[in-house]
Amino acid sequence: MERLHGVNCILMLSCWLAINCSNHNNTIMEYNKTIEETQEYIGMWVTGDGYIRHELLPGNRYDEARGNRKSAYQGSYQVKGNHIDYRDDTGFTADGEFKDGILYMPE
């Protein structure tokens, strides 16, 4: 009976390793994807001082708040790779780049 129990433990360990190694490979594959592929850019992006807040919405629209002014600017955006291009509804354009989960905008 103990011998059978040992075999079951080995089988369970083998299954656990196979599942976790498979999940690990998926994590590596996800890590290598661009932010465009994962769509992790959707949501709120805030400057370090909290003054500028970009809400990137599904459907390639954004809403930018500045200070106490909610919806200071609104417009469309397009993500290619890890690069983002903005065009507000007045025609002003800007761009940025996603690196390691941070959105960098030129000053």
Secondary structure as UniProt FT lines:
FT   HELIX           2..31
FT   HELIX           35..38
FT   TURN            39..41
FT   STRAND          43..46
FT   TURN            48..49
FT   STRAND          52..57
FT   TURN            58..60
FT   STRAND          61..66
FT   TURN            67..68
FT   STRAND          69..80
FT   TURN            81..82
FT   STRAND          83..88
FT   TURN            89..90
FT   STRAND          93..99
FT   TURN            100..101
FT   STRAND          102..104
//
